[in-house]
C-alpha cells in the first residue's frame, strides 16, 4: 500500500478551483473537492492506475481525469505525490516538477 501526499502547489490549486466554483455554488465546490480526494484515494492501492501524462511521456508522471480537470501525480517507490490540479483547457507546465529529476 502506497501513501498519497500532496504538494503545496496541488493543495493551492485545488483551493483556488474550489473558491472559483464556490462563487456560484458553495455546495458544488465542496462536492468537487470530495470527488478529487476520492479519486486520489485509489492511488493508495493502485498507484499506476492513472494515464501517463501525454505531454511528458514518462511512466512516473500520471494523471487522473475528473470531468474537465486533470490531477497530475508522480509515482514514487512507496508514494504517490499529487503535483497539481488544474483545468484541462489550460496549458500544462510541469517544469517546476521536472527540474527535481
Secondary structure in CASP SS format (residue, H / E / C, confidence):
PFRMAT SS
TARGET T0000
AUTHOR 0000-0000-0000
METHOD secondary structure of the structure
MODEL  1
X C 1.00
X C 1.00
X E 1.00
X E 1.00
X E 1.00
X E 1.00
X C 1.00
X H 1.00
X H 1.00
X H 1.00
X H 1.00
X H 1.00
X H 1.00
X H 1.00
X H 1.00
X H 1.00
X H 1.00
X H 1.00
X H 1.00
X H 1.00
X H 1.00
X H 1.00
X C 1.00
X C 1.00
X C 1.00
X H 1.00
X H 1.00
X H 1.00
X H 1.00
X H 1.00
X H 1.00
X H 1.00
X H 1.00
X H 1.00
X H 1.00
X H 1.00
X H 1.00
X H 1.00
X H 1.00
X H 1.00
X H 1.00
X H 1.00
X H 1.00
X H 1.00
X C 1.00
X C 1.00
X C 1.00
X C 1.00
X C 1.00
X C 1.00
X E 1.00
X E 1.00
X C 1.00
X C 1.00
X C 1.00
X C 1.00
X C 1.00
X C 1.00
X C 1.00
X C 1.00
X E 1.00
X E 1.00
X E 1.00
X E 1.00
X E 1.00
X E 1.00
X C 1.00
X C 1.00
X E 1.00
X E 1.00
X E 1.00
X E 1.00
X E 1.00
X E 1.00
X E 1.00
X E 1.00
X C 1.00
X C 1.00
X E 1.00
X E 1.00
X E 1.00
X E 1.00
X E 1.00
X E 1.00
X E 1.00
X E 1.00
X E 1.00
X C 1.00
X C 1.00
X C 1.00
X C 1.00
X C 1.00
X C 1.00
X C 1.00
X H 1.00
X H 1.00
X H 1.00
X H 1.00
X C 1.00
X C 1.00
X C 1.00
END
